[in-house]
């Protein structure tokens, strides 16, 4: 299936704002067969970030780009963020409509014990471009929240799954709080009381019109051949979220469960089958590419007990997780 890619006009603006000559950008894009497209394939987008960081000698280019753009530079998604009524409405808009901007990255948020964790997940193999994108995504989210909640506001903490690059001071300067690395999620932790905070630029009438437009675009995405891919993306993004159900998935696509079942049947699959395929594939990748224990992998995939994960893996893969690791890692 063809990957939808990512709209990148905002990125061109940010890079030139950091001093990258337009001629150098155009030359790079042309030499890589991309020209100056409005939409780049995800791989091309990540390589552009990596090249730009080296060209500008800026190891934290993702953080830096966040200082040169605003949510409105993201087009429809940015306006949905800007005109939401509350912070929680804004987060819901980001979670539901982010696939309009990019198909391989997803935001979601969870509330528990008085805290809200806003997660950014990249469903792409890790490289330097991925790191830049993650750092940009969390930095622009912090900047947007700061504008909404006041200049004295700051998140409780920011987490990254990757190791620290360079000095911690650069991270603290732009994120405004304690930053932790090699964590379970790429996320921002805020007090859940922030969720009900009103947004000054809120415009209910305009928001309603924008949502209608966004819903139409989602329907167009649904009607394309990559519908299954988008379903897989949403399911994979929320795999470790115990509150995520088939109803949550349907809300994400603004369709009923009956409609979802009908579309999946058209592709000779089902919600259960897709979920099992995702779990098996992610488990196999983790077993071969990481040193994580079976217990750690089972927890990351949403299993409360490793024994349940082992039974499921054995049923789906025909062997236990350790047998798979021992056979295929040789």
Secondary structure as UniProt FT lines:
FT   STRAND          6..7
FT   HELIX           9..17
FT   TURN            18..19
FT   HELIX           22..31
FT   TURN            32..33
FT   TURN            35..36
FT   STRAND          39..40
FT   HELIX           42..55
FT   TURN            56..57
FT   TURN            59..60
FT   HELIX           61..65
FT   TURN            66..68
FT   HELIX           71..74
FT   HELIX           76..82
FT   HELIX           87..97
FT   HELIX           98..100
FT   STRAND          105..112
FT   TURN            113..114
FT   STRAND          115..122
FT   HELIX           128..149
FT   TURN            151..152
FT   STRAND          157..159
FT   HELIX           168..175
FT   STRAND          179..180
FT   STRAND          186..191
FT   HELIX           192..196
FT   TURN            200..201
FT   HELIX           204..223
FT   TURN            225..226
FT   HELIX           227..237
FT   TURN            238..240
FT   TURN            242..243
FT   HELIX           246..253
FT   HELIX           257..266
FT   TURN            267..268
FT   HELIX           271..289
FT   HELIX           294..300
FT   TURN            301..302
FT   HELIX           306..317
FT   HELIX           321..328
//
